[in-house]
Amino acid sequence: MMFYFGQRRKILYVNIFQERKMLKKIALGMAAASVAFVPLAVSADGHKCTNDTWNKIMSRGKIVVGVKADYKPWGYRNSDGSLVGMEIDMAKDVAAKMGVELEMVPVQSSNRMQFLEQGKTDLLIATMSDRQDRREIVGIVGPNYYTSGTNVMAPKALGLTSWEDLRGKPVCGKQGAFYNQIVEERYGAQVIAFTGNAEAKQALRDKKCIAWVYDDSSIGSDLSSGQYDDFEMPLQSEDDNPWALAVPLGERNCVFGRFMSGMQFQWHQDGSLIELEKKWGIKPTQFLVNYNNRMKDWLAD
């Protein structure tokens, strides 16, 4: 009788083992099939996802990111020629999270989107403001990681503290800038418009105006250059214009776009961008504070 039950138990074990092998084969087959069908996935907007850029990055083990090399402190070359800055650190974090090497390609405002379109870069993190016309060319994904707005550069000696301090005073500006009319109508400033930034800033040095009104990120870049030590950006920036990073248009709602959206969410949630502002000496923005408050983990201490 013991032999009989032993045989039954042995047969039962063999059957269980065979079933497990069969289930494993089925599971592996299903996994392989799912991988095979990834290129045919369809995003929420009905676009077919090929995930070409993501797959290319992973297969070669390297991501190519377009960055600024002349916009201190977001992206610029230090004394040894290396690219450094706030956006450079962001690009490094992306590569680290993806587990790949990083190659950075300097871009300018005039060619950054074209480089992404042509495949010269895989990703764009280059002080680009988020606009509808740009969303039709490259894959802009949210939440936006930064912002710029309108502010002034003024001599520290003047001690400006409020936009109302500009009322009735001469303020230098650049011809065609939309905020010239705003500061005139909203605060009664008398804008003297120049054809270029260099002329406007020289007029400020020559005391032909009490301040220069312009984009706060550009002013911040000037103040970081060491050439304007007697000047400051004293006011609260207004009329935010959010900045966007971009993936190729076809990957906006696919794997790569979703990944970069998650990166930006995490940067806001854990305060990484606020820390980068501090690291690079950038004037703190309420934009980042607000996003951090909205996205922070409600269970975190």
LUMLUM-17801 format. One record per residue (C-alpha): x, y, z; residue in one letter. Coordinates in nm, 4 decimals, padded with zeros to 6 digits, m for minus. Layout:
BEGIN
[[X; Y; Z]; 'A']
...
END
This chain:
BEGIN
[[00.0000; 00.0000; 00.0000]; 'M']
[[00.2853; 00.2397; 00.0808]; 'M']
[[00.4337; 00.1740; m00.2615]; 'F']
[[00.0994; 00.2471; m00.4236]; 'Y']
[[00.0592; 00.5842; m00.2503]; 'F']
[[00.4227; 00.6660; m00.3206]; 'G']
[[00.3670; 00.6027; m00.6884]; 'Q']
[[00.0539; 00.8154; m00.6899]; 'R']
[[00.2430; 01.0953; m00.5174]; 'R']
[[00.5253; 01.0650; m00.7689]; 'K']
[[00.2831; 01.0786; m01.0605]; 'I']
[[00.1133; 01.3802; m00.9052]; 'L']
[[00.4447; 01.5632; m00.8663]; 'Y']
[[00.5389; 01.4877; m01.2270]; 'V']
[[00.2058; 01.6233; m01.3506]; 'N']
[[00.2416; 01.9409; m01.1446]; 'I']
[[00.5970; 01.9873; m01.2743]; 'F']
[[00.4820; 01.9431; m01.6340]; 'Q']
[[00.1962; 02.1885; m01.5855]; 'E']
[[00.4360; 02.4479; m01.4434]; 'R']
[[00.6661; 02.4056; m01.7414]; 'K']
[[00.3729; 02.4505; m01.9749]; 'M']
[[00.2520; 02.7622; m01.7905]; 'L']
[[00.6025; 02.9064; m01.8030]; 'K']
[[00.6179; 02.8515; m02.1794]; 'K']
[[00.2799; 03.0186; m02.2224]; 'I']
[[00.3861; 03.3161; m02.0080]; 'A']
[[00.7108; 03.3583; m02.2017]; 'L']
[[00.5190; 03.3380; m02.5261]; 'G']
[[00.2751; 03.6048; m02.4143]; 'M']
[[00.5605; 03.8313; m02.2999]; 'A']
[[00.7360; 03.7913; m02.6335]; 'A']
[[00.4140; 03.8679; m02.8158]; 'A']
[[00.3579; 04.1803; m02.6086]; 'S']
[[00.7080; 04.3052; m02.6882]; 'V']
[[00.6525; 04.2343; m03.0550]; 'A']
[[00.3377; 04.4439; m03.0531]; 'F']
[[00.4902; 04.7509; m02.8727]; 'V']
[[00.5687; 04.9305; m03.2037]; 'P']
[[00.2030; 04.8960; m03.2992]; 'L']
[[00.0681; 05.0513; m02.9792]; 'A']
[[m00.1683; 05.3430; m03.0204]; 'V']
[[m00.1540; 05.6499; m02.7953]; 'S']
[[m00.4552; 05.8190; m02.6394]; 'A']
[[m00.4766; 06.0668; m02.9264]; 'D']
[[m00.4997; 05.7886; m03.1863]; 'G']
[[m00.1379; 05.8263; m03.2985]; 'H']
[[00.0483; 05.5034; m03.3738]; 'K']
[[00.3544; 05.4758; m03.1464]; 'C']
[[00.6678; 05.3404; m03.3123]; 'T']
[[00.8863; 05.4476; m03.0173]; 'N']
[[01.1764; 05.4749; m03.2634]; 'D']
[[01.3716; 05.7359; m03.0673]; 'T']
[[01.3298; 05.5580; m02.7355]; 'W']
[[01.4384; 05.2269; m02.8871]; 'N']
[[01.7357; 05.3931; m03.0591]; 'K']
[[01.8525; 05.5462; m02.7306]; 'I']
[[01.8260; 05.2161; m02.5489]; 'M']
[[01.9965; 05.0104; m02.8210]; 'S']
[[02.2986; 05.2407; m02.8484]; 'R']
[[02.3117; 05.3156; m02.4754]; 'G']
[[02.3299; 05.6909; m02.5233]; 'K']
[[02.0942; 05.9884; m02.5324]; 'I']
[[02.1761; 06.3047; m02.7290]; 'V']
[[02.0329; 06.6186; m02.5692]; 'V']
[[02.0214; 06.9646; m02.7261]; 'G']
[[02.1223; 07.2286; m02.4695]; 'V']
[[02.2257; 07.5927; m02.4590]; 'K']
[[02.5963; 07.6776; m02.4381]; 'A']
[[02.5620; 08.0549; m02.4162]; 'D']
[[02.2842; 08.1179; m02.1658]; 'Y']
[[02.4357; 08.1361; m01.8199]; 'K']
[[02.3416; 07.9931; m01.5720]; 'P']
[[02.1040; 07.7519; m01.7518]; 'W']
[[02.3554; 07.6251; m02.0040]; 'G']
[[02.7049; 07.7600; m02.0709]; 'Y']
[[03.0728; 07.6658; m02.0950]; 'R']
[[03.2921; 07.7028; m01.7882]; 'N']
[[03.6615; 07.7901; m01.7875]; 'S']
[[03.7702; 07.4472; m01.9143]; 'D']
[[03.5111; 07.4421; m02.1914]; 'G']
[[03.2752; 07.1941; m02.0248]; 'S']
[[02.9004; 07.2484; m02.0489]; 'L']
[[02.7488; 07.3339; m01.7122]; 'V']
[[02.4313; 07.4897; m01.5767]; 'G']
[[02.0843; 07.4146; m01.4448]; 'M']
[[01.9554; 07.2525; m01.7635]; 'E']
[[02.2814; 07.0600; m01.8017]; 'I']
[[02.2176; 06.9030; m01.4613]; 'D']
[[01.8642; 06.8168; m01.5731]; 'M']
[[01.9993; 06.6451; m01.8850]; 'A']
[[02.2440; 06.4465; m01.6716]; 'K']
[[01.9596; 06.3329; m01.4475]; 'D']
[[01.7571; 06.2150; m01.7478]; 'V']
[[02.0488; 06.0042; m01.8721]; 'A']
[[02.1077; 05.8635; m01.5249]; 'A']
[[01.7433; 05.7641; m01.4818]; 'K']
[[01.7426; 05.5975; m01.8253]; 'M']
[[02.0691; 05.4199; m01.7471]; 'G']
[[02.2472; 05.5489; m02.0584]; 'V']
[[02.5387; 05.7762; m02.1432]; 'E']
[[02.4846; 06.1440; m02.2167]; 'L']
[[02.5978; 06.3403; m02.5193]; 'E']
[[02.5131; 06.7121; m02.5261]; 'M']
[[02.4866; 06.9139; m02.8449]; 'V']
[[02.4891; 07.2963; m02.8188]; 'P']
[[02.1875; 07.4512; m02.9908]; 'V']
[[02.0563; 07.8013; m03.0489]; 'Q']
[[01.7046; 07.9383; m03.0524]; 'S']
[[01.7171; 07.9473; m03.4315]; 'S']
[[01.8022; 07.5782; m03.4823]; 'N']
[[01.7015; 07.3845; m03.1699]; 'R']
[[01.3683; 07.2546; m03.3038]; 'M']
[[01.5197; 07.1716; m03.6427]; 'Q']
[[01.7916; 06.9636; m03.4746]; 'F']
[[01.5231; 06.7614; m03.2979]; 'L']
[[01.3159; 06.7239; m03.6150]; 'E']
[[01.6194; 06.6054; m03.8127]; 'Q']
[[01.7236; 06.3512; m03.5510]; 'G']
[[02.0461; 06.5317; m03.4611]; 'K']
[[01.9208; 06.5317; m03.1036]; 'T']
[[01.6844; 06.2998; m02.9165]; 'D']
[[01.5672; 06.5494; m02.6572]; 'L']
[[01.5593; 06.9255; m02.6196]; 'L']
[[01.6179; 07.1079; m02.2884]; 'I']
[[01.7164; 07.4549; m02.4040]; 'A']
[[01.5271; 07.7489; m02.2454]; 'T']
[[01.2391; 07.7104; m02.4920]; 'M']
[[00.9092; 07.8753; m02.4056]; 'S']
[[00.5918; 07.6742; m02.4570]; 'D']
[[00.3863; 07.8072; m02.7488]; 'R']
[[00.1110; 07.6600; m02.9632]; 'Q']
[[00.3060; 07.6997; m03.2882]; 'D']
[[00.5971; 07.5079; m03.1367]; 'R']
[[00.3687; 07.2262; m03.0214]; 'R']
[[00.2900; 07.1645; m03.3877]; 'E']
[[00.6597; 07.1052; m03.4650]; 'I']
[[00.8042; 06.9205; m03.1644]; 'V']
[[00.6624; 06.7006; m02.8911]; 'G']
[[00.6197; 06.9332; m02.5943]; 'I']
[[00.5135; 06.7465; m02.2800]; 'V']
[[00.4064; 06.8797; m01.9427]; 'G']
[[00.4176; 06.9808; m01.6721]; 'P']
[[00.6403; 07.2714; m01.7772]; 'N']
[[00.9661; 07.2695; m01.5827]; 'Y']
[[01.0406; 07.6419; m01.5571]; 'Y']
[[00.9192; 07.9848; m01.6572]; 'T']
[[01.0370; 08.3288; m01.7509]; 'S']
[[00.8552; 08.6567; m01.7167]; 'G']
[[00.8921; 09.0308; m01.7370]; 'T']
[[01.1275; 09.2085; m01.4977]; 'N']
[[01.3781; 09.4929; m01.4929]; 'V']
[[01.7491; 09.5343; m01.4416]; 'M']
[[01.8249; 09.8460; m01.2415]; 'A']
[[02.1146; 09.9989; m01.0458]; 'P']
[[02.1295; 09.8670; m00.6914]; 'K']
[[02.1744; 10.2225; m00.5708]; 'A']
[[01.8189; 10.3107; m00.6755]; 'L']
[[01.6679; 10.0523; m00.4423]; 'G']
[[01.3601; 09.9790; m00.6537]; 'L']
[[01.1089; 09.7612; m00.4693]; 'T']
[[00.7830; 09.7938; m00.6627]; 'S']
[[00.6658; 09.8186; m01.0225]; 'W']
[[00.4998; 10.1423; m00.9171]; 'E']
[[00.8496; 10.2876; m00.8751]; 'D']
[[00.8633; 10.3052; m01.2557]; 'L']
[[00.5651; 10.5408; m01.2845]; 'R']
[[00.6544; 10.8527; m01.4789]; 'G']
[[01.0184; 10.7409; m01.5122]; 'K']
[[01.2195; 10.6637; m01.8297]; 'P']
[[01.2677; 10.2896; m01.8791]; 'V']
[[01.4831; 10.1347; m02.1517]; 'C']
[[01.3339; 09.8588; m02.3645]; 'G']
[[01.3788; 09.6717; m02.6903]; 'K']
[[01.1740; 09.7580; m02.9957]; 'Q']
[[00.8939; 09.5109; m03.0613]; 'G']
[[00.8902; 09.3556; m02.7133]; 'A']
[[00.5290; 09.2931; m02.6068]; 'F']
[[00.5919; 09.3991; m02.2476]; 'Y']
[[00.6836; 09.7575; m02.3452]; 'N']
[[00.3167; 09.8436; m02.3860]; 'Q']
[[00.2233; 09.6509; m02.0712]; 'I']
[[00.4568; 09.8444; m01.8398]; 'V']
[[00.3466; 10.1708; m01.9994]; 'E']
[[m00.0239; 10.1033; m01.9552]; 'E']
[[m00.0080; 09.9145; m01.6274]; 'R']
[[00.2543; 10.1193; m01.4444]; 'Y']
[[00.2859; 10.4458; m01.6330]; 'G']
[[00.6511; 10.3945; m01.7289]; 'A']
[[00.7950; 10.5980; m02.0157]; 'Q']
[[00.9582; 10.3326; m02.2330]; 'V']
[[01.2475; 10.4339; m02.4545]; 'I']
[[01.2794; 10.1520; m02.7091]; 'A']
[[01.6112; 10.0622; m02.8731]; 'F']
[[01.6755; 09.8376; m03.1726]; 'T']
[[01.8933; 09.5939; m02.9782]; 'G']
[[01.9647; 09.4763; m02.6255]; 'N']
[[02.3219; 09.6023; m02.6312]; 'A']
[[02.2058; 09.9567; m02.7039]; 'E']
[[01.9394; 09.9407; m02.4342]; 'A']
[[02.1817; 09.8173; m02.1702]; 'K']
[[02.4395; 10.0779; m02.2651]; 'Q']
[[02.1731; 10.3465; m02.2273]; 'A']
[[02.1051; 10.2091; m01.8806]; 'L']
[[02.4744; 10.2372; m01.7942]; 'R']
[[02.4726; 10.5930; m01.9298]; 'D']
[[02.1788; 10.6734; m01.6956]; 'K']
[[01.9412; 10.7588; m01.9783]; 'K']
[[01.6834; 10.5432; m01.8007]; 'C']
[[01.6374; 10.4067; m01.4506]; 'I']
[[01.5854; 10.0458; m01.5582]; 'A']
[[01.5874; 09.8061; m01.8499]; 'W']
[[01.2669; 09.6031; m01.8940]; 'V']
[[01.3117; 09.2608; m02.0496]; 'Y']
[[01.2785; 08.8835; m02.0044]; 'D']
[[01.3908; 08.7899; m01.6528]; 'D']
[[01.5881; 08.4842; m01.7651]; 'S']
[[01.7993; 08.7013; m01.9964]; 'S']
[[01.8480; 08.9564; m01.7188]; 'I']
[[01.9470; 08.6746; m01.4852]; 'G']
[[02.2012; 08.5582; m01.7418]; 'S']
[[02.3496; 08.9078; m01.7595]; 'D']
[[02.3684; 08.9388; m01.3821]; 'L']
[[02.5501; 08.6048; m01.3652]; 'S']
[[02.8095; 08.7177; m01.6202]; 'S']
[[03.0014; 08.9340; m01.3734]; 'G']
[[02.9652; 09.2406; m01.5954]; 'Q']
[[02.6746; 09.3952; m01.4061]; 'Y']
[[02.7818; 09.3773; m01.0424]; 'D']
[[02.6286; 09.7184; m00.9664]; 'D']
[[02.2874; 09.6123; m01.0962]; 'F']
[[02.0061; 09.3886; m00.9746]; 'E']
[[01.6700; 09.2421; m01.0739]; 'M']
[[01.4674; 09.3806; m00.7816]; 'P']
[[01.1034; 09.3244; m00.8748]; 'L']
[[00.8663; 09.0279; m00.8726]; 'Q']
[[00.8486; 08.8870; m01.2264]; 'S']
[[00.5141; 08.9144; m01.4030]; 'E']
[[00.3387; 08.7567; m01.7019]; 'D']
[[00.4931; 08.4104; m01.6777]; 'D']
[[00.5839; 08.2325; m02.0005]; 'N']
[[00.6430; 07.8651; m01.9113]; 'P']
[[00.9416; 07.6747; m02.0523]; 'W']
[[00.9109; 07.3359; m02.2166]; 'A']
[[01.1383; 07.0459; m02.2978]; 'L']
[[01.0596; 06.8456; m02.6096]; 'A']
[[01.0853; 06.5001; m02.7625]; 'V']
[[01.0241; 06.4258; m03.1324]; 'P']
[[00.6652; 06.5119; m03.2244]; 'L']
[[00.5678; 06.1502; m03.2975]; 'G']
[[00.6758; 06.0394; m02.9496]; 'E']
[[00.4941; 06.3034; m02.7480]; 'R']
[[00.2200; 06.0688; m02.6261]; 'N']
[[00.4249; 05.7503; m02.6455]; 'C']
[[00.6929; 05.5941; m02.4227]; 'V']
[[00.9516; 05.8718; m02.4476]; 'F']
[[00.7016; 06.1534; m02.4011]; 'G']
[[00.5385; 05.9799; m02.1035]; 'R']
[[00.8795; 05.9197; m01.9476]; 'F']
[[00.9834; 06.2849; m01.9792]; 'M']
[[00.6487; 06.3977; m01.8410]; 'S']
[[00.7194; 06.1780; m01.5395]; 'G']
[[01.0687; 06.3258; m01.5033]; 'M']
[[00.9263; 06.6767; m01.4862]; 'Q']
[[00.6590; 06.5721; m01.2385]; 'F']
[[00.9250; 06.4168; m01.0137]; 'Q']
[[01.1490; 06.7248; m01.0351]; 'W']
[[00.8587; 06.9369; m00.9152]; 'H']
[[00.7427; 06.6939; m00.6495]; 'Q']
[[01.0784; 06.6400; m00.4785]; 'D']
[[01.1947; 07.0009; m00.5105]; 'G']
[[01.4891; 06.9210; m00.7390]; 'S']
[[01.4320; 07.2294; m00.9548]; 'L']
[[01.4181; 07.4562; m00.6508]; 'I']
[[01.7499; 07.3111; m00.5351]; 'E']
[[01.9004; 07.3678; m00.8802]; 'L']
[[01.7927; 07.7321; m00.8669]; 'E']
[[01.9853; 07.7666; m00.5411]; 'K']
[[02.2864; 07.5800; m00.6774]; 'K']
[[02.3180; 07.8061; m00.9812]; 'W']
[[02.2354; 08.1322; m00.8033]; 'G']
[[01.9114; 08.1923; m00.9923]; 'I']
[[01.6579; 08.4293; m00.8417]; 'K']
[[01.3875; 08.2056; m00.6831]; 'P']
[[01.0652; 08.1841; m00.8820]; 'T']
[[00.7174; 08.1562; m00.7349]; 'Q']
[[00.6362; 07.9293; m01.0280]; 'F']
[[00.8510; 07.6470; m00.8866]; 'L']
[[00.7251; 07.7007; m00.5331]; 'V']
[[00.3650; 07.6767; m00.6506]; 'N']
[[00.4294; 07.3591; m00.8498]; 'Y']
[[00.6137; 07.1997; m00.5592]; 'N']
[[00.3204; 07.2730; m00.3283]; 'N']
[[00.0694; 07.1317; m00.5772]; 'R']
[[00.2591; 06.8116; m00.6501]; 'M']
[[00.4279; 06.7254; m00.3223]; 'K']
[[00.3551; 06.3891; m00.1620]; 'D']
[[00.0731; 06.4465; 00.0860]; 'W']
[[00.2087; 06.1704; 00.3103]; 'L']
[[00.5613; 06.3141; 00.3193]; 'A']
[[00.6768; 06.4841; 00.6381]; 'D']
END
